[in-house]
Amino acid sequence: MGEQIVHRNNDFNKIMAIIEESRTRAIKAVNAELIRMYWEVGEYLSGLCANAAFGDKVIDEVASFIAGSGTNVKGFNRRGLYRMK
């Protein structure tokens, strides 16, 4: 009976390993997508600022627009947008 318990624990440990590996892959995928989003937003902002007379004002306007959009997104304030740019 002792061998059966050890065998089951090994099986259960494999399940835990599968769960942890999946979580790790999911986190990596989310992080990669966030980086891609920040890069695209920054690139877009750079283009807007290059075509504007006063680049600082564009970033402020975008930050205000996002804040007033009613969505609960964080990190897209003036400081965050400048970092993306």
C-alpha positions in Angstrom: 0.0 0.0 0.0 2.9 2.3 0.7 4.1 2.0 -2.9 0.7 3.0 -4.2 0.8 6.2 -2.2 4.3 7.1 -3.5 3.2 6.3 -7.1 0.2 8.6 -6.7 2.3 11.4 -5.2 4.6 11.2 -8.2 1.6 11.4 -10.5 0.2 14.4 -8.6 3.6 16.1 -8.6 3.5 15.8 -12.4 0.2 17.6 -12.4 1.6 20.4 -10.3 4.6 20.6 -12.8 2.1 20.9 -15.7 0.2 23.7 -13.9 3.4 25.6 -13.1 4.8 25.3 -16.6 1.5 26.5 -18.1 1.4 29.5 -15.7 5.0 30.4 -16.6 4.2 30.3 -20.3 1.1 32.4 -19.8 3.0 35.0 -17.9 5.7 35.2 -20.6 3.0 35.5 -23.3 1.3 38.3 -21.5 4.6 40.1 -20.9 5.6 39.8 -24.5 2.2 41.3 -25.6 2.5 44.1 -23.1 6.0 45.0 -24.5 4.6 44.9 -28.0 1.8 47.2 -27.0 4.1 49.7 -25.3 6.4 49.7 -28.3 3.5 50.4 -30.7 2.0 53.1 -28.5 5.5 54.7 -28.2 6.1 54.5 -31.9 2.7 56.1 -32.6 3.3 58.9 -30.0 6.7 59.6 -31.5 5.0 60.1 -34.9 2.4 62.4 -33.4 5.0 64.5 -31.6 7.2 64.7 -34.7 4.3 66.2 -36.6 3.1 68.6 -33.9 4.3 72.0 -33.1 4.5 71.3 -29.4 5.2 67.7 -28.7 4.7 68.1 -24.9 1.1 69.2 -25.5 0.3 66.1 -27.5 1.4 63.7 -24.7 -0.7 65.7 -22.2 -3.7 65.6 -24.5 -3.4 61.8 -25.0 -3.0 61.3 -21.3 -6.1 63.3 -20.6 -8.0 61.5 -23.4 -7.1 58.1 -21.9 -7.9 59.2 -18.4 -11.3 60.5 -19.5 -12.2 57.5 -21.6 -13.9 55.7 -18.8 -11.7 52.7 -18.9 -9.7 51.6 -16.0 -6.2 51.5 -17.6 -3.2 52.3 -15.5 0.3 53.4 -16.6 -1.0 55.6 -19.4 -0.6 58.9 -17.6 1.8 61.6 -18.8 4.9 59.9 -17.3 4.0 56.5 -18.6 3.4 57.8 -22.1 6.7 59.6 -22.1 8.5 56.4 -21.2 6.7 54.5 -24.0 7.7 57.3 -26.4 
